[in-house]
Amino acid sequence: MSDEELLWLVRHKVRRRILLAVGEAGRISATSLKEKLGISTGSLYYNLRQLAPLITQDQRRNYMLTEQGERIYRVVTQQSPDTAAIKPPSKLITTLSNIFFPVWLFSPIYESAGASAIVGGTSIALIILLLVNARYELVLLHAVRPDSFSLQFFGLKLLLTLIAAHAYLSFVSWLLGGRAHTSKLSTYFKSQDILPALAEHGRFLACMMAAFLPMGLLPGVTILDRVFKLGLLTGEYSFIIRDVLLVISQTITVLLLTAAIAYAKKLRWQSALAAAFSFFYLSYGASYFIR
C-alpha cells in the first residue's frame, strides 16, 4: 500500500487513536490498549485487523508498529501534535455502532478456532432444526415453503446456499477491497498458503452461519403458531405477516453479514454493506428466477 492509502486508513478516528496509542507506548497489550481507548473488544480487534499493515504483534502478543506504521505515525503526529484533541466517541455513537454494526459478535468467533467451530456448528444446527420442523427451505436470503418438502432437496439447497453465499461474498469482498489490483487469484493456490487460506475461509464460514441465524425467524414463528394454535399464519392476512417477518429477518441478516464481512475481510463498513446488499439483491433476483 502507498503512503496515501495508509494515511487514508488512519483517517478513521478510532484507528487513528489506536495508531497514536501504540506509537506512544512502543509496545502495549490488547487489554491495556482497550482500557486506554475506552472501546469495546470487538471494535478494538476489528480496527487492529484493518491496521495490519501498520501494527503487528511481538512474541508476547503485545502490539507494536511496523516499519510502515512508524513512518505513518511520524506523519500523523506532525500533522496533529495535540493527541489529546482526539477524543473517544460518545456513548450514544458507541451504542448505535454496537447495535447496527455488531463486530463485537464476530471477534471471538474469528479469533478463536474453538469458538469458531462451536458457534458455526451450533448456528447451522439451529437453522436446520427450525427449517425442518417448519418445512421451510433456505434459498440464499429467502425462507420458502415448497409444495412438497423433501429432506434430500432441503439438504442440497442449504448446501448450495452456503457455498454460493461464501463464494459470492468472498469474491465481492476481494473486488471491493481493491485486492484485484494488488493480487492474483493464483496466489490462493500456492502450497504454503493453502492451510492458512482454508482456516481463513473456515472462520469466515462460521461468521456467516452465525449471521444467517435471523433467517430462522419465520420458521420459528411458524412452529409457535402451529403449536399454540395462534392463527397468525393461517388467517386472511397471513401473507402480510409472512412478508413482514421475512423482511425483518433479511434486514437483521444483512446487518450481521455487514459486520462479519467487514471483520473477516478487513473492509470498511461502507464496502462491507455494499457487499451484503449486493447479496440481498442477488437473492431477490434468484427468487424471481426460481418462481
N, C-alpha and C positions, 0 to 999 in steps of 0.2 A: 504494500500500500504506500502511496505517496504521502508526503508530509501534509498536503492539503486535505487528503482523505482522513488522515489521522486526527488533524485538528478539527475536522467536521465531526468526527466520532466523539470528541470531548466537549462539543457544544452543549450536549445534554447536561443539565445541572448536576444530576446525581453522579454521572460518570466523571464529570469534571471534579466534583468533590472527592470521589474515590481516588482519582489520579493525584490530586493535591495531598490527600491524607497519606497515601502510600509513599509519595515522594518525600514528604516531610519526615515520615517515620523511618524511612530506609527499608526496614522490614517490619511487618505487622501481621498478627494472626487475624483470621476471619472474625473471631469473637470480638477482639479489640476494635477492629475496623467497623463492625456493625454497631457497637456501643458508641463509638466516636461520632459516627454519622447519623445515628438515630433512625435507621431504616430497617425494614423487615429483612429476614433471612433470604426470602425469595427474591426480593429486589436486589439485594447485595450480590447474590450468585448470578442472577441474570445479567446485571451490568458488568460483573467481572468477566463473564463469558464474552460479552461484547468488546471488552477491553483486552482480549487475549493478545493482540499484537504489542500492547504496551505494558502489560502486567503479567508476571509469571510467579511460580512458587519455587522456594528453595527446598532442600531435602527435609526440612522440618515443617513443610507445608505453610510457611509464612509467605506473605505476598511481598513482592518487590518489583521494581521497574525493570523492564528490559532495556537494551541499549536504545531502541527507538523510543521507549517510554521516557527515558531520561532526557532525550533530546526534546520531545514534545513538552515534558514537564518544565524545562527551562524556558521554552517559548511561552507557555501558558502563564508562568509566574512573572515573566517580564511584562506580559500584557495586563495581568491582574495581580499586582503585588499585594493588595489587601485581600488575603484569602478569607478573612473573617466576614467580608461582604457577601460571600456566597453562603446564603442561609439555607437550612434544610426546608423542604416543602412543608406546607401547613398540614395540620391533621386532617382537614377536610379533603384536600387533594390526595393525601396518602390513603384515606379511607375509600374514596371513589376509585382510585387506582387499584386498590386491592380487590374491589368488587368487580369492576369491569375489565381489569387486566390482571387476573389472578396468577401471576407467575409463581407465587409462593406455593401453589398447589403442585407445581411440576419440578421445583428444585430438588425436593427429597427423592422424587421418582427418578429423576435424571442422574443425580449424583451418587445414588446407591444402587448397586446391582440387585441386592436383596429386595429393596423397596420396589424397584422396577419390576421384578418377577412377581412379587406378591400383588401389587396394585394392578398390574397388567392382567394377570390371571384372574384375580377377583372380579375385575371390571367386566371382562369378556364373559365370565361365568354368570354374572348377574344379568347382563344383557340377554344372554341366551335363555336364561330361566324365564325372564319376563316375556320375551318374544314367543317362546314355545308355548307357554301357558295361555297366552292371549291369542295364539295362532296368527301372529304377525310375522312379516319378513322385513329385514333391513336392507334397503337398496340405496346405497350412498346415504343421503340425509333424508330419506323417506322411510317411514314405518308404514308398510302397506299390508292389507289383509287380502290374501289371494282367495279365489273362489274355492279352491281345494288345497289344503295345507299338506305338504309332504316334508318330512324331516330331511330327506335326501336333498331336495331342491332348496330347502331352508339353509342347510349347511353350505351348499355350493354358493348360494347368493351371498351369504355372510362372508365366506372366504374371499369371494371376488370383490366384495365391498371393501374389505380391509386391505387387500392387495392394491386395488385401484386407488384408494384413498392415500395409502402410504406412498405409492409410486408417483401419483399426481402431485401431492403436496411437497414431496422431496424435490421433484423436478422444478416445480414453480418456485420453490424457495431458492433453489440453485440459480434460477434465472434472475429473480428479484434481488438476490444478494449480490449480484454483479459477478458471480463466480464463473459465468460463461465466458467472461473476458480474461480471466486470470488463470483458469484451469481447464483441463480437458477431461471428458468422461473416461478416457482411457486410464487416467490416474487411479480410478477405483479398482482397476484390475491388477495393480502392482502387488506382488506377493507379500511384501512387507506391510501393505495397507489393508489386507483382507480382514484380519481379525479385528483391528480397531474399527474398521468400517462396519463390520457385522454387529459389533457391540453398539456402535452409534445408532445404527438403524433399529436395533432391538429396543434401545431405550426410547427412541422416538415412537416406535410402535406402541410401547407401554403407555407413553403420554397420550398418544392418540386414542387408545382404547378407553382411558380414563375420561378423555374429552367427549367420547361418544355416549357416556352414561346417561345424559339427559334424554337421549333418544328412546329410553325406556319409559318415559313419562306417559305417553299414550297407551302402550300396552299395560302399564301398571294401573292406570285408571280404568282400563277395560276389565282387568281382573277384579278390581274392587267393585266395579259396577255390577259384575256378574255375581260375585259372592254375596254382596249385601243387597242386591236387587234394587239399586238406586234408580234405575231407569234413565240415567243420563245419556247413554249411548244407544238407546232403543226408541226414544221418543221422536216427535216431529222435527225437533231442531237438533237432532243428534249429529248431523253432518257439520253444523256450525261448531259444536263443541269439539268434534274431532279435529277440525281445521285449526281452531284456536290452540288446542293442546299441541298439535304438530308444529305450529309456528313458534310457540313458546319454547318447545324442546329444541327446535332448529336454531333459534336465536341464542339460547344458552350454549349450545354446542359450538356455534361459530365463535362466540366469545372465548370459550375454553380452548378451541383449536388455535385461535389467535395467540393466546398466551403460550400454548405448547409449541407452536411453530417458532415464535419469537425466541423462546428459551433454547429450544433444541437446535435451531438452525442459525442462531446468532443474528437475527434480523431485527431491525427497528420495528416498533409496533405497527407503524403505518404499512410497511411491506408485508408483515405477517397478517394483518387484517385484510389486505388485498388478496393474499393467497387463500385465506379462509373463505372470503366472499366469492372468489372465483370458483372454489369447490362447491359452494352453495348453489351458484347459478348452473354449474355443470350438473349438479344433482337434479335441479328442476328440468333442465334440458333432457336428461336421461329419463326422467319420469314421464314426460310427454311422449318420448320415443317409445317407451315400453307400453304405454297406453295405446 
